[in-house]
């Protein structure tokens, strides 16, 4: 059954969601609201939404409502829309933490179903100008329903989200928040700490090559936005930060005691864990094969890879930069659907004098 979808907040995620849902047989119409008239105009122009009617009309007609605004705005948005929401409507969001959202959703009327959501996707360009139809392709999309959420309602939202190309995973809000504290929020704070340790010393920053830039890339995010995210998950972040501090303490102790064996064991464990990440991601995407290639360090090389594989009808399911050699080149892992695609990719890359092999 096709649904009337309303997106409140037409930034990067809201705009990308609208683009990704367009054309889905499960969507009847997509409307959108945003406090920025320019964002609304741009969303209509690029086809992310079909229209932006007045609040009363948009909410009253909507069967599934996505909150894509900053989380700090949720309480006021809920106060504005709840008197207008139709019975049976599903209210979901895309916020980075879920425990606070779950608490807000407990206050919904009995006839409205609230399911927290978090697409594990993003981009460097914020706002509607960064909207990308393929942003959610093969990305993990977490849903955090309440225990009493009817299975039919969860299935309804899951099917809609899956039309964006995302891989839906269902878990509790608490498990989600502990996980993102560990793999997103603490790394962000660690990246910020690494940069602050440099004290802006120009000699140090001059030598900052690929490894340091990769490790600290996330610290370039909007500080005000990240402050809100971090404080919304303070309980779990504090606990996970303590674990990081303890792990660093073990490394520091090994150095002080000249215990090479202990440090080697910690480094080997980390290396083995890092190597498992692509396999876990592939388990979500289903069967696929990896192509490894070495490319020069020059502008447009990633786009060139896409064009080469596109020309031989090979779909890129995932791409990861494994190593960068400053001024020279780098090693890239490309996941493709199957072994036959991998062989075609290696052959096509070889014809363009790019060294490549299957893994």
N, C-alpha and C positions, 0 to 999 in steps of 0.2 A: 504493500500500500504506500503510495506516494505521500510525503509529509510536507507541511508548510514549515519551513525553517526560518528562524530569526537569529541573526548574529548581532549581539550588542558589543560594540567595540571593533572598529575596522582598522586595526593596525596590521602588523606582519602576520600574526597567527589568524586573526579574524578574516583578513583579506585572503590569505592562502586557503583557509578552510572553505570560504565561499567559492573560490576558483576550483578547488578540488571536488566540491560537491556538485558543481554545475554539470548537467548532463546525466546525472545519476537517475536511474529509473525509480529510486526510492525518494526522490525529491520532486515536489510539485512546484514550489516557488521558493526563492531565497530573498528575504528582505533583510535590511541592515540598518542599525542606528549607531550614531557616533556624535559626540559633542562638537566635533570638527566638521563644519560644512564642506571643507576642502577634501577631507577624507571620504565623506559620503559621495561627493561628486566623482572622485577618482575611482572609488569602488564600483560605481555604476559604469564608468567609462571603460574599465578593464574587464567588466563582466563578472566581478566577484559577487555582486548582488543584482537582483532584478529591479528593486525599487526600495525607497526609504519612506514609507508612509508615516503619518503621525504615530506617536507612541501608543496611544489607545488602540488604534486599528492594528498596528503591527503585533502587539502582544496578544490581543484578543483572538487573532487568527492563527497564531503560531502553535504548532503541535510539538516542536522541539526547539528549545531556546538555548543558544550557546552564549555564555558570559565570557567575552574575550577582552574585557577591560582589565586594568590593574586591580589586584585583589582588594586594595584599600577602598575601592569604589563599590564593592559588592553589597555591603549593607544598605547603602542608599538606593542602589539599583533595585534591590529586592523590595524595599519599601515602596518604590514607585510602581513596580510591575505586578506585585502579587495580587492586588485587588482586581487586576485585569486578566490574569491568566485563566485560560479555559480548563475545565475539568479534564484530567487525563494527560495533560501536557507534561513533557519531560524537560527538566531544567538541568543543564550541565555547565561545566566551565572548563577552562584550559590553564588554570593557575598552577604554579610550581610546587605548592604544598597543599595538602589535602585535609589535615586534621581540623583546621579552622573552618574550612569550607563544609566539612561534614557537620560541624556544630551548627553552622548557619542553616544547613539544609534540614536539620531536625525541627526547625521552626516553620517549615513549609506547611501549608494547609494539607489536609488528608488527601485531597483530590489532585495534588501536584506531586510528581515524583522527582526527587533530586539525586543525581548521580555525579560525583566528582570525576573530573577528567584531567589528564596531563599528557599532551603529545610531547614525546622526547625529540623535539626538532626545533631548529631555530636557524637564524642567518645573521650575517654581520650587518645587514642593512635593516634598520628598524622602520616601523611605520608601513602604511599601505604601499608605499613605493617599493618595498622589498617583497611584496606578496608574490608567491610562487605556487603555481598549480601543483607542482610535484614535491612540495616541501615535506609531505607526510609519507611519500613513497618508501615503503619498507622500514619506516620508523616505528618504534614501539609507542603505542598509545595506551596509557594506563587508564582504566576505569575503576572507581572506588565506590561501589554501591553500598548502601546501608544493608544491614542483615535482613531487614524485612522488605527489601525491594523485590517486587514480583519478577520472576525469571523472564516473563514475557516482555516486560519493560526493559530489562537489561539487554535482552536479545535484540529488541527493536533498535536501541541506541547503538549496540555493537555492530549490527549489520550496516547501519548508516555510516558509522565511522570507517568501517572497512572498505567502503566504496572510495575512500580517499587514497587507498593503497597502504594504509597503516596496518600494523599488526597489533591487534587488541590483546591486552593482558589485564586480567581482573585480580584485584587484591584489596586488602583493607587499607583505609587511610593511614593507619599507624605504620603498617609495614612499608607503604610507599614512602612516607616521610623519613623513616629511618634509612631506607635505601638511598634516597636522593641526597640526604645529608652526607652519606658516605661517598657517593660517586659524583656528586655535583657541587654541593655547598661547601664541604670541607676543602675539596680541591681548589675552589675559587678563593677561599681564604688563604690557602697555602700559596697559591700563585701571587696573591697580593703581598704576602709576607716575603716571598722571595724577591720581589721587585723592591719592596721597602728596605730590605737588607742592603741593597746596592747603594743606598743613600745618594742616588742620582750621580754617582761618581762617573765622570765621562770616560775615564780610562777603562773602568769595568764594563760600562754599557757599550763601548766601542768594540769589545771582544765578544759581545753577546751574539752567538751564532744560532743555528737552527734549533738545537736542543733547548736552549734557554727560551727562545721565542715560542717554541711549541708548548713548553711547560707552563709558560706564563700568559699564553694567548687569552685565556678566559678572563684575566684581570682587566682587560680593556672594556668589559661590559659597563653599562650605565651604573655608576656607583649608587645613585639614589634608588634605582630599581632593585639592585642587589641588597641594599640595606633592608628594604621592605621584605624581600624574600627570606633573608637570613634571620631576621627577627621573628618572622612568622613560623620558623622551624627551630627556634632557639634551643628547645629542650633536647632534640635529637642531635643537633649540631654540636652542642656542648659536650655531649657524651662521645660522639665520634672524634671531635677534636682531641679529647683526652687520650683516646686510643692512638691517634697519630703522634701526639707528644710522647707517649710511652714507647712507641716504635722507634721514633727518632732517638729517644733516650737509650734504647738498647744499642743502636748504631754508635752513638757517642761513647758509650761504655766500652764497646768493642775496640774503638779507636784508641781510647785512653789506656786500655789494657793490652794493646797490640795483639788482639785476638783475631788474627786473620781468618781463622776457620769460622768463627761466629759470623763475621761480616760477610764472608763468602756464602755461607748458608742463607743469610737474609737476602743477598743479591740474587742467588739462584732461585730462591722461592719466588721473588718478585718477577724474575724473567719468565719462569714457568707459568705464573698466573697471567702475565701480560699476553703470552702466546695463546692462551685459551680464549681470549675475548672474541676473535673472529669466529671461532667455532660456535660459541654460544649465540652470536648474532646470526650465523648461518642456520642454526637450528630453528630460528624464528622464520627465516625466509624460505625454508624448505631446501630441497636439493639445489646445489649450485657448485660451480668449480671456480678456482682461483687462477688468475693469470698474474705473474710477476713481471714487471718491466722496468727498465732503467731509462730515464729520460734526462735531457739536458736542463740546466737551470736557466730558463728563459721565459719571457712573458708568453702566455697563451698556450703553454704546453698541455695543460689539462684539457682545454677546449680541443686541442689537436687530437688527443686520445679519443675524446668523444666522437669527433668527426670520423676518425678512422674506423672505429668500431660500428658507428652508425651506418657507414657506407657498406659494411658487410652484414648488416642486419643483426648485430649482436647487441643485446640489451645489457647495460651496466646496472647491476643490482646493488652494488656497494663499491666504494672506492676509499682506500686508506693510504696515506703517505707513510711509508715505513721508515725511511731514512732520508735526510737531506745533507748534501755536501755543498757547503756554501760556495757559490761561484762555479760549481762544476755540474752537479745534477742531483738526482735522487732516485730512490727505489719506490715503486708504487704497486700496491696490491689492488687488482680489479676483480670483483666477483661477478661472474656471468652465469646464466641459467643452467648450463650443463657442459659435459665434456666436449661435445661437438662444437658448441659455441666457443669454448676455450681454444680449441684447435684452430677454428677460423680466425679468432682474435690474434693468436700468435702469428699465424701466417700473414694476416693483414698488417700487423705491426712490423713484422720482419721486412715486408716489401717497402716500408717507409724507413728502413734502416734503424728501427728501434729494437734493441735487444729484449726479447721476451720469452717466457717459458711458462708451462703449466705447473701447478703445485698441487 
